[in-house]
Amino acid sequence: MYGKDLSLMKYFIIFLSTLYLAGCGLTLPHPASLLEHPALPEWEKSLKARIDTDLPTEAEIVAPRNQSISRLYELIDLNRDGRDEAITFYRIEHQGAFQIRVLVHERLKKKWVLRVSQPIATGRSIDQLHVILDESQKSNQLMIGVTSLEKNTVYLLKDLMKPSIHVTKIDTYDRLTIADLNQDRRQDMVLLKKEQTTELIYYEEALNPTNRQDITLPVKDGDLFADHDLFEIDTVNPAKKKGVFVSFTREAKMHLLVFQLEETRLTPIRWGETSEIVEPMYTFPKDVDQDGVIEFAHQYTPDGSIGRAAEEKPRITAYYAWNGADVQPFLESGFELREEQYIDLEYNFVMRFPANWATRETIEKKDNRVRFINRDTGTIDFELEIIPKTQYIASHRKKKIKEGIDYVYVISTNQSYEEYAANVALVE
């Protein structure tokens, strides 16, 4: 048997030697080539090669910060013909200052052609990029925020497929949001601007920024616009009208202002004698029941709640919807409770208490158990035990009510979970 194998090997070596002597090269792939990424599509290879050719040697790519992926170029259908153009922003240093410039490439079959190479503004980076459909529905324009030192300036870029882009400097800002505020299917723009006073500036139409409204905000020295503070356009009332949420932090408390659009003018919403919602814990909007009306989320620690040593006490997040009544928040008749939630980030679950749940709960968290105690009677409504899946052993004394990715959630069999579950949902 072994002799036969050796004979075959001898003939194989003779065959390879014959190929070599005949001038036939035998090339095997280098091991490193097996680890290379799959080849890019031909169109992308061609585009990157063209951008590399058209970029100045001293250029630095600047990707917009508000884009989910930072990349060499943005693909945008500028002329609405169903094919994307490639927009590349970069900066170069000129006489001690940085200048933002743009390249626009159009795809023609398998090749890319440079349509525009033009300076846009002085600045170091691009804070935001927004694509806005024009009134004719035939082209997309760009709105960009350019940062220079600690100052942001918003510019409107029109006619990006023409030999020269039309650049309009609109305003400076600290925060910027663009959305269809007046619901006329055209994008509006709202700016927050901090100078000698802090102002909210509303441009009725972003592509035609002539109709402008300035509102001075009740901000004092020392007030902060922190990362968690709000500056966004969303639904503000049961009629599903849109408005602007603005908040700032003063002495570790959040001050929330709400502005509603009335006949093309933003007007502050008032609750009795006050125009601010002031909360010791941060308030934020969320459509928790997905009915199109935004609720205000308010976090609090229920009286008597107990957490584990060296950990924060458990908190409840309560969601209230404003019903339009002119009364002072939070727990007055002008705000209706929609839902309360206990969110446990450690064990990846949420207990949801709808508004018709008759009692409020005190929470005790000890070891791997979470108790929900009726505040009226002091009795335990429900006790949940959370067990890692790798450690779970079925028992006739415990009932598994849910199995998640990492944990199994069980209760004692002497509890009536069915009655409880009719009112409270456990979701992971």
Summary of the structure (lengths in Angstrom):
residues: 428
radius of gyration: 31.2
end to end distance: 63.2
largest distance: 103.8
contacts: 1191
relative contact order: 0.05
helix: 11%
strand: 47%
